[in-house]
């Protein structure tokens, strides 16, 4: 065997794999909740009003601590998520 004799164990899970298991079904349920849909809709509306939604410029509407919003590179905005 070219892989050093190691045989991968078969898995019953389909789809994306995450560090602590397969949470695809949990994430789908969370993303479909009314609160998350409302948040996503509000952010999309703000992106459209600023003319940056879907134009490929790589910008996101980011939030400051005082509640105001500004345009920021999507990579920087999303990398900061989870750190409060």
mmCIF file of the N, C-alpha and C atoms, coordinates in Angstrom:
data_MODEL
# 
_entry.id   MODEL 
# 
loop_
_atom_site.group_PDB 
_atom_site.id 
_atom_site.type_symbol 
_atom_site.label_atom_id 
_atom_site.label_alt_id 
_atom_site.label_comp_id 
_atom_site.label_asym_id 
_atom_site.label_entity_id 
_atom_site.label_seq_id 
_atom_site.pdbx_PDB_ins_code 
_atom_site.Cartn_x 
_atom_site.Cartn_y 
_atom_site.Cartn_z 
_atom_site.occupancy 
_atom_site.B_iso_or_equiv 
_atom_site.pdbx_formal_charge 
_atom_site.auth_seq_id 
_atom_site.auth_comp_id 
_atom_site.auth_asym_id 
_atom_site.auth_atom_id 
_atom_site.pdbx_PDB_model_num 
ATOM 1   N N  . UNK A 1 1  ? 0.831   -1.189 0.000  1.00 0.00 ? 1  UNK A N  1 
ATOM 2   C CA . UNK A 1 1  ? 0.000   0.000  0.000  1.00 0.00 ? 1  UNK A CA 1 
ATOM 3   C C  . UNK A 1 1  ? 0.874   1.251  0.000  1.00 0.00 ? 1  UNK A C  1 
ATOM 4   N N  . UNK A 1 2  ? 0.488   2.230  -0.762 1.00 0.00 ? 2  UNK A N  1 
ATOM 5   C CA . UNK A 1 2  ? 1.308   3.421  -0.902 1.00 0.00 ? 2  UNK A CA 1 
ATOM 6   C C  . UNK A 1 2  ? 1.107   4.410  0.249  1.00 0.00 ? 2  UNK A C  1 
ATOM 7   N N  . UNK A 1 3  ? 0.080   4.203  1.070  1.00 0.00 ? 3  UNK A N  1 
ATOM 8   C CA . UNK A 1 3  ? -0.185  5.126  2.168  1.00 0.00 ? 3  UNK A CA 1 
ATOM 9   C C  . UNK A 1 3  ? 0.358   4.607  3.499  1.00 0.00 ? 3  UNK A C  1 
ATOM 10  N N  . UNK A 1 4  ? 1.326   3.746  3.479  1.00 0.00 ? 4  UNK A N  1 
ATOM 11  C CA . UNK A 1 4  ? 1.953   3.265  4.691  1.00 0.00 ? 4  UNK A CA 1 
ATOM 12  C C  . UNK A 1 4  ? 1.130   2.232  5.428  1.00 0.00 ? 4  UNK A C  1 
ATOM 13  N N  . UNK A 1 5  ? 0.214   1.579  4.754  1.00 0.00 ? 5  UNK A N  1 
ATOM 14  C CA . UNK A 1 5  ? -0.597  0.549  5.388  1.00 0.00 ? 5  UNK A CA 1 
ATOM 15  C C  . UNK A 1 5  ? -1.808  1.074  6.137  1.00 0.00 ? 5  UNK A C  1 
ATOM 16  N N  . UNK A 1 6  ? -1.992  2.395  6.126  1.00 0.00 ? 6  UNK A N  1 
ATOM 17  C CA . UNK A 1 6  ? -3.122  2.991  6.839  1.00 0.00 ? 6  UNK A CA 1 
ATOM 18  C C  . UNK A 1 6  ? -4.366  2.935  5.963  1.00 0.00 ? 6  UNK A C  1 
ATOM 19  N N  . UNK A 1 7  ? -5.446  2.449  6.505  1.00 0.00 ? 7  UNK A N  1 
ATOM 20  C CA . UNK A 1 7  ? -6.711  2.404  5.785  1.00 0.00 ? 7  UNK A CA 1 
ATOM 21  C C  . UNK A 1 7  ? -7.674  3.368  6.475  1.00 0.00 ? 7  UNK A C  1 
ATOM 22  N N  . UNK A 1 8  ? -8.191  4.312  5.721  1.00 0.00 ? 8  UNK A N  1 
ATOM 23  C CA . UNK A 1 8  ? -9.106  5.294  6.289  1.00 0.00 ? 8  UNK A CA 1 
ATOM 24  C C  . UNK A 1 8  ? -10.407 4.625  6.715  1.00 0.00 ? 8  UNK A C  1 
ATOM 25  N N  . UNK A 1 9  ? -10.894 5.043  7.864  1.00 0.00 ? 9  UNK A N  1 
ATOM 26  C CA . UNK A 1 9  ? -12.170 4.523  8.341  1.00 0.00 ? 9  UNK A CA 1 
ATOM 27  C C  . UNK A 1 9  ? -13.311 5.139  7.543  1.00 0.00 ? 9  UNK A C  1 
ATOM 28  N N  . UNK A 1 10 ? -14.277 4.346  7.161  1.00 0.00 ? 10 UNK A N  1 
ATOM 29  C CA . UNK A 1 10 ? -15.439 4.924  6.475  1.00 0.00 ? 10 UNK A CA 1 
ATOM 30  C C  . UNK A 1 10 ? -16.258 5.766  7.456  1.00 0.00 ? 10 UNK A C  1 
ATOM 31  N N  . UNK A 1 11 ? -16.935 6.767  6.941  1.00 0.00 ? 11 UNK A N  1 
ATOM 32  C CA . UNK A 1 11 ? -17.745 7.634  7.791  1.00 0.00 ? 11 UNK A CA 1 
ATOM 33  C C  . UNK A 1 11 ? -19.175 7.653  7.285  1.00 0.00 ? 11 UNK A C  1 
ATOM 34  N N  . UNK A 1 12 ? -20.096 7.864  8.195  1.00 0.00 ? 12 UNK A N  1 
ATOM 35  C CA . UNK A 1 12 ? -21.506 7.925  7.820  1.00 0.00 ? 12 UNK A CA 1 
ATOM 36  C C  . UNK A 1 12 ? -21.945 9.343  7.467  1.00 0.00 ? 12 UNK A C  1 
ATOM 37  N N  . UNK A 1 13 ? -21.055 10.333 7.716  1.00 0.00 ? 13 UNK A N  1 
ATOM 38  C CA . UNK A 1 13 ? -21.412 11.729 7.497  1.00 0.00 ? 13 UNK A CA 1 
ATOM 39  C C  . UNK A 1 13 ? -21.112 12.158 6.070  1.00 0.00 ? 13 UNK A C  1 
ATOM 40  N N  . UNK A 1 14 ? -21.996 12.963 5.538  1.00 0.00 ? 14 UNK A N  1 
ATOM 41  C CA . UNK A 1 14 ? -21.794 13.551 4.219  1.00 0.00 ? 14 UNK A CA 1 
ATOM 42  C C  . UNK A 1 14 ? -21.596 15.056 4.393  1.00 0.00 ? 14 UNK A C  1 
ATOM 43  N N  . UNK A 1 15 ? -20.936 15.656 3.451  1.00 0.00 ? 15 UNK A N  1 
ATOM 44  C CA . UNK A 1 15 ? -20.807 17.106 3.468  1.00 0.00 ? 15 UNK A CA 1 
ATOM 45  C C  . UNK A 1 15 ? -19.546 17.587 4.167  1.00 0.00 ? 15 UNK A C  1 
ATOM 46  N N  . UNK A 1 16 ? -19.549 18.865 4.515  1.00 0.00 ? 16 UNK A N  1 
ATOM 47  C CA . UNK A 1 16 ? -18.367 19.518 5.072  1.00 0.00 ? 16 UNK A CA 1 
ATOM 48  C C  . UNK A 1 16 ? -17.996 18.944 6.425  1.00 0.00 ? 16 UNK A C  1 
ATOM 49  N N  . UNK A 1 17 ? -16.699 18.843 6.660  1.00 0.00 ? 17 UNK A N  1 
ATOM 50  C CA . UNK A 1 17 ? -16.187 18.369 7.939  1.00 0.00 ? 17 UNK A CA 1 
ATOM 51  C C  . UNK A 1 17 ? -15.637 19.565 8.708  1.00 0.00 ? 17 UNK A C  1 
ATOM 52  N N  . UNK A 1 18 ? -15.885 19.619 9.975  1.00 0.00 ? 18 UNK A N  1 
ATOM 53  C CA . UNK A 1 18 ? -15.408 20.694 10.823 1.00 0.00 ? 18 UNK A CA 1 
ATOM 54  C C  . UNK A 1 18 ? -14.533 20.112 11.925 1.00 0.00 ? 18 UNK A C  1 
ATOM 55  N N  . UNK A 1 19 ? -13.847 20.958 12.647 1.00 0.00 ? 19 UNK A N  1 
ATOM 56  C CA . UNK A 1 19 ? -12.868 20.521 13.639 1.00 0.00 ? 19 UNK A CA 1 
ATOM 57  C C  . UNK A 1 19 ? -13.470 19.570 14.672 1.00 0.00 ? 19 UNK A C  1 
ATOM 58  N N  . UNK A 1 20 ? -14.659 19.826 15.115 1.00 0.00 ? 20 UNK A N  1 
ATOM 59  C CA . UNK A 1 20 ? -15.258 19.007 16.162 1.00 0.00 ? 20 UNK A CA 1 
ATOM 60  C C  . UNK A 1 20 ? -16.384 18.122 15.651 1.00 0.00 ? 20 UNK A C  1 
ATOM 61  N N  . UNK A 1 21 ? -16.361 17.778 14.385 1.00 0.00 ? 21 UNK A N  1 
ATOM 62  C CA . UNK A 1 21 ? -17.386 16.905 13.840 1.00 0.00 ? 21 UNK A CA 1 
ATOM 63  C C  . UNK A 1 21 ? -18.118 17.548 12.688 1.00 0.00 ? 21 UNK A C  1 
ATOM 64  N N  . UNK A 1 22 ? -19.266 17.015 12.382 1.00 0.00 ? 22 UNK A N  1 
ATOM 65  C CA . UNK A 1 22 ? -20.047 17.519 11.264 1.00 0.00 ? 22 UNK A CA 1 
ATOM 66  C C  . UNK A 1 22 ? -21.251 18.286 11.811 1.00 0.00 ? 22 UNK A C  1 
ATOM 67  N N  . UNK A 1 23 ? -21.201 19.606 11.735 1.00 0.00 ? 23 UNK A N  1 
ATOM 68  C CA . UNK A 1 23 ? -22.253 20.452 12.271 1.00 0.00 ? 23 UNK A CA 1 
ATOM 69  C C  . UNK A 1 23 ? -23.080 21.093 11.171 1.00 0.00 ? 23 UNK A C  1 
ATOM 70  N N  . UNK A 1 24 ? -23.068 20.498 9.990  1.00 0.00 ? 24 UNK A N  1 
ATOM 71  C CA . UNK A 1 24 ? -23.762 21.101 8.856  1.00 0.00 ? 24 UNK A CA 1 
ATOM 72  C C  . UNK A 1 24 ? -25.260 21.239 9.125  1.00 0.00 ? 24 UNK A C  1 
ATOM 73  N N  . UNK A 1 25 ? -25.859 20.206 9.716  1.00 0.00 ? 25 UNK A N  1 
ATOM 74  C CA . UNK A 1 25 ? -27.297 20.263 9.981  1.00 0.00 ? 25 UNK A CA 1 
ATOM 75  C C  . UNK A 1 25 ? -27.615 21.315 11.044 1.00 0.00 ? 25 UNK A C  1 
ATOM 76  N N  . UNK A 1 26 ? -26.756 21.428 12.054 1.00 0.00 ? 26 UNK A N  1 
ATOM 77  C CA . UNK A 1 26 ? -26.946 22.447 13.092 1.00 0.00 ? 26 UNK A CA 1 
ATOM 78  C C  . UNK A 1 26 ? -26.834 23.837 12.475 1.00 0.00 ? 26 UNK A C  1 
ATOM 79  N N  . UNK A 1 27 ? -25.820 24.049 11.643 1.00 0.00 ? 27 UNK A N  1 
ATOM 80  C CA . UNK A 1 27 ? -25.613 25.353 11.030 1.00 0.00 ? 27 UNK A CA 1 
ATOM 81  C C  . UNK A 1 27 ? -26.773 25.729 10.113 1.00 0.00 ? 27 UNK A C  1 
ATOM 82  N N  . UNK A 1 28 ? -27.298 24.762 9.388  1.00 0.00 ? 28 UNK A N  1 
ATOM 83  C CA . UNK A 1 28 ? -28.430 25.017 8.494  1.00 0.00 ? 28 UNK A CA 1 
ATOM 84  C C  . UNK A 1 28 ? -29.654 25.466 9.290  1.00 0.00 ? 28 UNK A C  1 
ATOM 85  N N  . UNK A 1 29 ? -29.888 24.814 10.420 1.00 0.00 ? 29 UNK A N  1 
ATOM 86  C CA . UNK A 1 29 ? -31.020 25.183 11.279 1.00 0.00 ? 29 UNK A CA 1 
ATOM 87  C C  . UNK A 1 29 ? -30.829 26.589 11.854 1.00 0.00 ? 29 UNK A C  1 
ATOM 88  N N  . UNK A 1 30 ? -29.608 26.885 12.301 1.00 0.00 ? 30 UNK A N  1 
ATOM 89  C CA . UNK A 1 30 ? -29.294 28.200 12.878 1.00 0.00 ? 30 UNK A CA 1 
ATOM 90  C C  . UNK A 1 30 ? -29.452 29.299 11.842 1.00 0.00 ? 30 UNK A C  1 
ATOM 91  N N  . UNK A 1 31 ? -28.897 29.076 10.641 1.00 0.00 ? 31 UNK A N  1 
ATOM 92  C CA . UNK A 1 31 ? -28.982 30.082 9.582  1.00 0.00 ? 31 UNK A CA 1 
ATOM 93  C C  . UNK A 1 31 ? -30.410 30.322 9.126  1.00 0.00 ? 31 UNK A C  1 
ATOM 94  N N  . UNK A 1 32 ? -31.279 29.339 9.310  1.00 0.00 ? 32 UNK A N  1 
ATOM 95  C CA . UNK A 1 32 ? -32.665 29.468 8.888  1.00 0.00 ? 32 UNK A CA 1 
ATOM 96  C C  . UNK A 1 32 ? -33.586 30.039 9.947  1.00 0.00 ? 32 UNK A C  1 
ATOM 97  N N  . UNK A 1 33 ? -33.038 30.350 11.143 1.00 0.00 ? 33 UNK A N  1 
ATOM 98  C CA . UNK A 1 33 ? -33.882 30.892 12.212 1.00 0.00 ? 33 UNK A CA 1 
ATOM 99  C C  . UNK A 1 33 ? -34.346 32.306 11.845 1.00 0.00 ? 33 UNK A C  1 
ATOM 100 N N  . UNK A 1 34 ? -35.467 32.703 12.373 1.00 0.00 ? 34 UNK A N  1 
ATOM 101 C CA . UNK A 1 34 ? -36.040 34.007 12.024 1.00 0.00 ? 34 UNK A CA 1 
ATOM 102 C C  . UNK A 1 34 ? -35.108 35.153 12.402 1.00 0.00 ? 34 UNK A C  1 
ATOM 103 N N  . UNK A 1 35 ? -34.425 35.029 13.529 1.00 0.00 ? 35 UNK A N  1 
ATOM 104 C CA . UNK A 1 35 ? -33.516 36.086 13.959 1.00 0.00 ? 35 UNK A CA 1 
ATOM 105 C C  . UNK A 1 35 ? -32.342 36.238 12.983 1.00 0.00 ? 35 UNK A C  1 
ATOM 106 N N  . UNK A 1 36 ? -31.740 35.128 12.573 1.00 0.00 ? 36 UNK A N  1 
ATOM 107 C CA . UNK A 1 36 ? -30.605 35.194 11.658 1.00 0.00 ? 36 UNK A CA 1 
ATOM 108 C C  . UNK A 1 36 ? -31.029 35.685 10.272 1.00 0.00 ? 36 UNK A C  1 
ATOM 109 N N  . UNK A 1 37 ? -32.204 35.289 9.826  1.00 0.00 ? 37 UNK A N  1 
ATOM 110 C CA . UNK A 1 37 ? -32.709 35.768 8.536  1.00 0.00 ? 37 UNK A CA 1 
ATOM 111 C C  . UNK A 1 37 ? -32.902 37.277 8.585  1.00 0.00 ? 37 UNK A C  1 
ATOM 112 N N  . UNK A 1 38 ? -33.432 37.778 9.700  1.00 0.00 ? 38 UNK A N  1 
ATOM 113 C CA . UNK A 1 38 ? -33.649 39.219 9.856  1.00 0.00 ? 38 UNK A CA 1 
ATOM 114 C C  . UNK A 1 38 ? -32.319 39.973 9.868  1.00 0.00 ? 38 UNK A C  1 
ATOM 115 N N  . UNK A 1 39 ? -31.332 39.442 10.591 1.00 0.00 ? 39 UNK A N  1 
ATOM 116 C CA . UNK A 1 39 ? -30.013 40.089 10.645 1.00 0.00 ? 39 UNK A CA 1 
ATOM 117 C C  . UNK A 1 39 ? -29.376 40.129 9.262  1.00 0.00 ? 39 UNK A C  1 
ATOM 118 N N  . UNK A 1 40 ? -29.418 39.002 8.562  1.00 0.00 ? 40 UNK A N  1 
ATOM 119 C CA . UNK A 1 40 ? -28.815 38.909 7.234  1.00 0.00 ? 40 UNK A CA 1 
ATOM 120 C C  . UNK A 1 40 ? -29.514 39.853 6.261  1.00 0.00 ? 40 UNK A C  1 
ATOM 121 N N  . UNK A 1 41 ? -30.846 39.930 6.362  1.00 0.00 ? 41 UNK A N  1 
ATOM 122 C CA . UNK A 1 41 ? -31.613 40.810 5.482  1.00 0.00 ? 41 UNK A CA 1 
ATOM 123 C C  . UNK A 1 41 ? -31.239 42.265 5.713  1.00 0.00 ? 41 UNK A C  1 
ATOM 124 N N  . UNK A 1 42 ? -31.090 42.648 6.982  1.00 0.00 ? 42 UNK A N  1 
ATOM 125 C CA . UNK A 1 42 ? -30.742 44.032 7.309  1.00 0.00 ? 42 UNK A CA 1 
ATOM 126 C C  . UNK A 1 42 ? -29.350 44.381 6.769  1.00 0.00 ? 42 UNK A C  1 
ATOM 127 N N  . UNK A 1 43 ? -28.398 43.459 6.913  1.00 0.00 ? 43 UNK A N  1 
ATOM 128 C CA . UNK A 1 43 ? -27.043 43.715 6.410  1.00 0.00 ? 43 UNK A CA 1 
ATOM 129 C C  . UNK A 1 43 ? -27.020 43.774 4.888  1.00 0.00 ? 43 UNK A C  1 
ATOM 130 N N  . UNK A 1 44 ? -27.778 42.898 4.230  1.00 0.00 ? 44 UNK A N  1 
ATOM 131 C CA . UNK A 1 44 ? -27.851 42.936 2.771  1.00 0.00 ? 44 UNK A CA 1 
ATOM 132 C C  . UNK A 1 44 ? -28.466 44.245 2.292  1.00 0.00 ? 44 UNK A C  1 
ATOM 133 N N  . UNK A 1 45 ? -29.489 44.712 2.998  1.00 0.00 ? 45 UNK A N  1 
ATOM 134 C CA . UNK A 1 45 ? -30.148 45.974 2.639  1.00 0.00 ? 45 UNK A CA 1 
ATOM 135 C C  . UNK A 1 45 ? -29.158 47.136 2.757  1.00 0.00 ? 45 UNK A C  1 
ATOM 136 N N  . UNK A 1 46 ? -28.377 47.143 3.827  1.00 0.00 ? 46 UNK A N  1 
ATOM 137 C CA . UNK A 1 46 ? -27.371 48.189 4.024  1.00 0.00 ? 46 UNK A CA 1 
ATOM 138 C C  . UNK A 1 46 ? -26.304 48.129 2.930  1.00 0.00 ? 46 UNK A C  1 
ATOM 139 N N  . UNK A 1 47 ? -25.867 46.917 2.571  1.00 0.00 ? 47 UNK A N  1 
ATOM 140 C CA . UNK A 1 47 ? -24.884 46.763 1.495  1.00 0.00 ? 47 UNK A CA 1 
ATOM 141 C C  . UNK A 1 47 ? -25.436 47.279 0.177  1.00 0.00 ? 47 UNK A C  1 
ATOM 142 N N  . UNK A 1 48 ? -26.712 47.015 -0.089 1.00 0.00 ? 48 UNK A N  1 
ATOM 143 C CA . UNK A 1 48 ? -27.328 47.496 -1.340 1.00 0.00 ? 48 UNK A CA 1 
ATOM 144 C C  . UNK A 1 48 ? -27.401 49.021 -1.350 1.00 0.00 ? 48 UNK A C  1 
ATOM 145 N N  . UNK A 1 49 ? -27.777 49.605 -0.210 1.00 0.00 ? 49 UNK A N  1 
ATOM 146 C CA . UNK A 1 49 ? -27.920 51.069 -0.156 1.00 0.00 ? 49 UNK A CA 1 
ATOM 147 C C  . UNK A 1 49 ? -26.568 51.759 -0.343 1.00 0.00 ? 49 UNK A C  1 
ATOM 148 N N  . UNK A 1 50 ? -25.487 51.102 0.033  1.00 0.00 ? 50 UNK A N  1 
ATOM 149 C CA . UNK A 1 50 ? -24.156 51.668 -0.142 1.00 0.00 ? 50 UNK A CA 1 
ATOM 150 C C  . UNK A 1 50 ? -23.552 51.313 -1.501 1.00 0.00 ? 50 UNK A C  1 
ATOM 151 N N  . UNK A 1 51 ? -24.270 50.514 -2.277 1.00 0.00 ? 51 UNK A N  1 
ATOM 152 C CA . UNK A 1 51 ? -23.826 50.181 -3.621 1.00 0.00 ? 51 UNK A CA 1 
ATOM 153 C C  . UNK A 1 51 ? -22.715 49.156 -3.683 1.00 0.00 ? 51 UNK A C  1 
ATOM 154 N N  . UNK A 1 52 ? -22.516 48.381 -2.625 1.00 0.00 ? 52 UNK A N  1 
ATOM 155 C CA . UNK A 1 52 ? -21.414 47.425 -2.613 1.00 0.00 ? 52 UNK A CA 1 
ATOM 156 C C  . UNK A 1 52 ? -21.889 45.981 -2.672 1.00 0.00 ? 52 UNK A C  1 
ATOM 157 N N  . UNK A 1 53 ? -23.191 45.763 -2.667 1.00 0.00 ? 53 UNK A N  1 
ATOM 158 C CA . UNK A 1 53 ? -23.723 44.398 -2.667 1.00 0.00 ? 53 UNK A CA 1 
ATOM 159 C C  . UNK A 1 53 ? -23.591 43.772 -4.048 1.00 0.00 ? 53 UNK A C  1 
ATOM 160 N N  . UNK A 1 54 ? -22.839 42.671 -4.142 1.00 0.00 ? 54 UNK A N  1 
ATOM 161 C CA . UNK A 1 54 ? -22.763 41.909 -5.380 1.00 0.00 ? 54 UNK A CA 1 
ATOM 162 C C  . UNK A 1 54 ? -21.907 42.494 -6.475 1.00 0.00 ? 54 UNK A C  1 
ATOM 163 N N  . UNK A 1 55 ? -21.143 43.544 -6.195 1.00 0.00 ? 55 UNK A N  1 
ATOM 164 C CA . UNK A 1 55 ? -20.342 44.119 -7.268 1.00 0.00 ? 55 UNK A CA 1 
ATOM 165 C C  . UNK A 1 55 ? -18.908 43.608 -7.272 1.00 0.00 ? 55 UNK A C  1 
ATOM 166 N N  . UNK A 1 56 ? -18.570 42.717 -6.341 1.00 0.00 ? 56 UNK A N  1 
ATOM 167 C CA . UNK A 1 56 ? -17.256 42.087 -6.342 1.00 0.00 ? 56 UNK A CA 1 
ATOM 168 C C  . UNK A 1 56 ? -16.126 42.953 -5.829 1.00 0.00 ? 56 UNK A C  1 
ATOM 169 N N  . UNK A 1 57 ? -16.424 44.029 -5.106 1.00 0.00 ? 57 UNK A N  1 
ATOM 170 C CA . UNK A 1 57 ? -15.356 44.898 -4.611 1.00 0.00 ? 57 UNK A CA 1 
ATOM 171 C C  . UNK A 1 57 ? -14.708 44.381 -3.328 1.00 0.00 ? 57 UNK A C  1 
ATOM 172 N N  . UNK A 1 58 ? -15.228 43.299 -2.756 1.00 0.00 ? 58 UNK A N  1 
ATOM 173 C CA . UNK A 1 58 ? -14.629 42.705 -1.564 1.00 0.00 ? 58 UNK A CA 1 
ATOM 174 C C  . UNK A 1 58 ? -14.887 43.473 -0.290 1.00 0.00 ? 58 UNK A C  1 
ATOM 175 N N  . UNK A 1 59 ? -15.865 44.359 -0.299 1.00 0.00 ? 59 UNK A N  1 
ATOM 176 C CA . UNK A 1 59 ? -16.177 45.172 0.876  1.00 0.00 ? 59 UNK A CA 1 
ATOM 177 C C  . UNK A 1 59 ? -17.421 44.642 1.587  1.00 0.00 ? 59 UNK A C  1 
ATOM 178 N N  . UNK A 1 60 ? -17.418 44.808 2.913  1.00 0.00 ? 60 UNK A N  1 
ATOM 179 C CA . UNK A 1 60 ? -18.566 44.486 3.755  1.00 0.00 ? 60 UNK A CA 1 
ATOM 180 C C  . UNK A 1 60 ? -18.919 45.714 4.570  1.00 0.00 ? 60 UNK A C  1 
ATOM 181 N N  . UNK A 1 61 ? -20.166 45.777 5.012  1.00 0.00 ? 61 UNK A N  1 
ATOM 182 C CA . UNK A 1 61 ? -20.547 46.790 5.983  1.00 0.00 ? 61 UNK A CA 1 
ATOM 183 C C  . UNK A 1 61 ? -20.149 46.242 7.349  1.00 0.00 ? 61 UNK A C  1 
ATOM 184 N N  . UNK A 1 62 ? -19.297 46.968 8.037  1.00 0.00 ? 62 UNK A N  1 
ATOM 185 C CA . UNK A 1 62 ? -18.803 46.558 9.343  1.00 0.00 ? 62 UNK A CA 1 
ATOM 186 C C  . UNK A 1 62 ? -19.404 47.468 10.409 1.00 0.00 ? 62 UNK A C  1 
ATOM 187 N N  . UNK A 1 63 ? -19.477 46.966 11.626 1.00 0.00 ? 63 UNK A N  1 
ATOM 188 C CA . UNK A 1 63 ? -20.070 47.722 12.728 1.00 0.00 ? 63 UNK A CA 1 
ATOM 189 C C  . UNK A 1 63 ? -19.010 48.204 13.695 1.00 0.00 ? 63 UNK A C  1 
ATOM 190 N N  . UNK A 1 64 ? -19.163 49.441 14.130 1.00 0.00 ? 64 UNK A N  1 
ATOM 191 C CA . UNK A 1 64 ? -18.303 49.974 15.190 1.00 0.00 ? 64 UNK A CA 1 
ATOM 192 C C  . UNK A 1 64 ? -18.985 49.697 16.526 1.00 0.00 ? 64 UNK A C  1 
ATOM 193 N N  . UNK A 1 65 ? -18.260 49.879 17.614 1.00 0.00 ? 65 UNK A N  1 
ATOM 194 C CA . UNK A 1 65 ? -18.822 49.628 18.943 1.00 0.00 ? 65 UNK A CA 1 
ATOM 195 C C  . UNK A 1 65 ? -19.970 50.584 19.273 1.00 0.00 ? 65 UNK A C  1 
ATOM 196 N N  . UNK A 1 66 ? -19.947 51.782 18.682 1.00 0.00 ? 66 UNK A N  1 
ATOM 197 C CA . UNK A 1 66 ? -21.008 52.750 18.965 1.00 0.00 ? 66 UNK A CA 1 
ATOM 198 C C  . UNK A 1 66 ? -22.260 52.501 18.128 1.00 0.00 ? 66 UNK A C  1 
ATOM 199 N N  . UNK A 1 67 ? -22.250 51.458 17.278 1.00 0.00 ? 67 UNK A N  1 
ATOM 200 C CA . UNK A 1 67 ? -23.423 51.098 16.498 1.00 0.00 ? 67 UNK A CA 1 
ATOM 201 C C  . UNK A 1 67 ? -23.419 51.607 15.074 1.00 0.00 ? 67 UNK A C  1 
ATOM 202 N N  . UNK A 1 68 ? -22.499 52.526 14.757 1.00 0.00 ? 68 UNK A N  1 
ATOM 203 C CA . UNK A 1 68 ? -22.422 53.036 13.395 1.00 0.00 ? 68 UNK A CA 1 
ATOM 204 C C  . UNK A 1 68 ? -21.794 51.993 12.486 1.00 0.00 ? 68 UNK A C  1 
ATOM 205 N N  . UNK A 1 69 ? -22.015 52.154 11.185 1.00 0.00 ? 69 UNK A N  1 
ATOM 206 C CA . UNK A 1 69 ? -21.473 51.204 10.217 1.00 0.00 ? 69 UNK A CA 1 
ATOM 207 C C  . UNK A 1 69 ? -20.520 51.916 9.259  1.00 0.00 ? 69 UNK A C  1 
ATOM 208 N N  . UNK A 1 70 ? -19.594 51.141 8.688  1.00 0.00 ? 70 UNK A N  1 
ATOM 209 C CA . UNK A 1 70 ? -18.670 51.662 7.694  1.00 0.00 ? 70 UNK A CA 1 
ATOM 210 C C  . UNK A 1 70 ? -18.244 50.523 6.798  1.00 0.00 ? 70 UNK A C  1 
ATOM 211 N N  . UNK A 1 71 ? -17.711 50.854 5.619  1.00 0.00 ? 71 UNK A N  1 
ATOM 212 C CA . UNK A 1 71 ? -17.247 49.842 4.686  1.00 0.00 ? 71 UNK A CA 1 
ATOM 213 C C  . UNK A 1 71 ? -15.839 49.399 5.069  1.00 0.00 ? 71 UNK A C  1 
ATOM 214 N N  . UNK A 1 72 ? -15.628 48.084 5.018  1.00 0.00 ? 72 UNK A N  1 
ATOM 215 C CA . UNK A 1 72 ? -14.345 47.514 5.382  1.00 0.00 ? 72 UNK A CA 1 
ATOM 216 C C  . UNK A 1 72 ? -14.112 46.282 4.519  1.00 0.00 ? 72 UNK A C  1 
ATOM 217 N N  . UNK A 1 73 ? -12.863 45.927 4.323  1.00 0.00 ? 73 UNK A N  1 
ATOM 218 C CA . UNK A 1 73 ? -12.536 44.716 3.565  1.00 0.00 ? 73 UNK A CA 1 
ATOM 219 C C  . UNK A 1 73 ? -13.208 43.518 4.225  1.00 0.00 ? 73 UNK A C  1 
ATOM 220 N N  . UNK A 1 74 ? -13.844 42.675 3.437  1.00 0.00 ? 74 UNK A N  1 
ATOM 221 C CA . UNK A 1 74 ? -14.573 41.529 3.959  1.00 0.00 ? 74 UNK A CA 1 
ATOM 222 C C  . UNK A 1 74 ? -13.658 40.609 4.754  1.00 0.00 ? 74 UNK A C  1 
ATOM 223 N N  . UNK A 1 75 ? -12.422 40.426 4.293  1.00 0.00 ? 75 UNK A N  1 
ATOM 224 C CA . UNK A 1 75 ? -11.498 39.525 4.982  1.00 0.00 ? 75 UNK A CA 1 
ATOM 225 C C  . UNK A 1 75 ? -11.199 40.007 6.396  1.00 0.00 ? 75 UNK A C  1 
ATOM 226 N N  . UNK A 1 76 ? -11.046 41.309 6.596  1.00 0.00 ? 76 UNK A N  1 
ATOM 227 C CA . UNK A 1 76 ? -10.778 41.849 7.921  1.00 0.00 ? 76 UNK A CA 1 
ATOM 228 C C  . UNK A 1 76 ? -12.025 41.777 8.790  1.00 0.00 ? 76 UNK A C  1 
ATOM 229 N N  . UNK A 1 77 ? -13.170 42.100 8.210  1.00 0.00 ? 77 UNK A N  1 
ATOM 230 C CA . UNK A 1 77 ? -14.418 42.081 8.965  1.00 0.00 ? 77 UNK A CA 1 
ATOM 231 C C  . UNK A 1 77 ? -14.755 40.687 9.452  1.00 0.00 ? 77 UNK A C  1 
ATOM 232 N N  . UNK A 1 78 ? -14.611 39.682 8.598  1.00 0.00 ? 78 UNK A N  1 
ATOM 233 C CA . UNK A 1 78 ? -14.988 38.319 8.943  1.00 0.00 ? 78 UNK A CA 1 
ATOM 234 C C  . UNK A 1 78 ? -13.946 37.627 9.807  1.00 0.00 ? 78 UNK A C  1 
ATOM 235 N N  . UNK A 1 79 ? -12.700 38.046 9.705  1.00 0.00 ? 79 UNK A N  1 
ATOM 236 C CA . UNK A 1 79 ? -11.650 37.460 10.542 1.00 0.00 ? 79 UNK A CA 1 
ATOM 237 C C  . UNK A 1 79 ? -11.842 37.869 11.992 1.00 0.00 ? 79 UNK A C  1 
ATOM 238 N N  . UNK A 1 80 ? -12.458 39.002 12.225 1.00 0.00 ? 80 UNK A N  1 
ATOM 239 C CA . UNK A 1 80 ? -12.659 39.522 13.575 1.00 0.00 ? 80 UNK A CA 1 
ATOM 240 C C  . UNK A 1 80 ? -13.876 38.899 14.254 1.00 0.00 ? 80 UNK A C  1 
ATOM 241 N N  . UNK A 1 81 ? -14.755 38.240 13.491 1.00 0.00 ? 81 UNK A N  1 
ATOM 242 C CA . UNK A 1 81 ? -15.963 37.671 14.055 1.00 0.00 ? 81 UNK A CA 1 
ATOM 243 C C  . UNK A 1 81 ? -15.608 36.701 15.180 1.00 0.00 ? 81 UNK A C  1 
ATOM 244 N N  . UNK A 1 82 ? -16.381 36.722 16.235 1.00 0.00 ? 82 UNK A N  1 
ATOM 245 C CA . UNK A 1 82 ? -16.145 35.825 17.357 1.00 0.00 ? 82 UNK A CA 1 
ATOM 246 C C  . UNK A 1 82 ? -15.258 36.417 18.423 1.00 0.00 ? 82 UNK A C  1 
ATOM 247 N N  . UNK A 1 83 ? -14.540 37.462 18.082 1.00 0.00 ? 83 UNK A N  1 
ATOM 248 C CA . UNK A 1 83 ? -13.725 38.165 19.082 1.00 0.00 ? 83 UNK A CA 1 
ATOM 249 C C  . UNK A 1 83 ? -14.454 39.414 19.476 1.00 0.00 ? 83 UNK A C  1 
ATOM 250 N N  . UNK A 1 84 ? -14.942 39.458 20.677 1.00 0.00 ? 84 UNK A N  1 
ATOM 251 C CA . UNK A 1 84 ? -15.704 40.630 21.104 1.00 0.00 ? 84 UNK A CA 1 
ATOM 252 C C  . UNK A 1 84 ? -14.965 41.426 22.139 1.00 0.00 ? 84 UNK A C  1 
# 
